[in-house]
């Protein structure tokens, strides 16, 4: 009886260990795929950040150009106003 009980316990332990190993292997595979997806998302985010930075640089230059043009127009209007004063 003791030998049968020992065999049953050993088989139960082996079965439990097999189930745990299978579970952890599947979790490891799932985590690896999640990290792979995360790496891809980080790379896409970096590319988008670069594109946004370039766009902001372009917009900033356009705003500066518009500001310079507006200052020239204001100066021209002021000069014209001074000429038209009696």
ABEGO torsion letter per residue (X at the ends): XAAAAAAAAAAAAAAAAAAAAAAAAAAAAAAAAAAAAAAAAAAAAAAAAAAAAAAAAAAAAAAAAAAAAAAAAAAAAAAAAAAABX
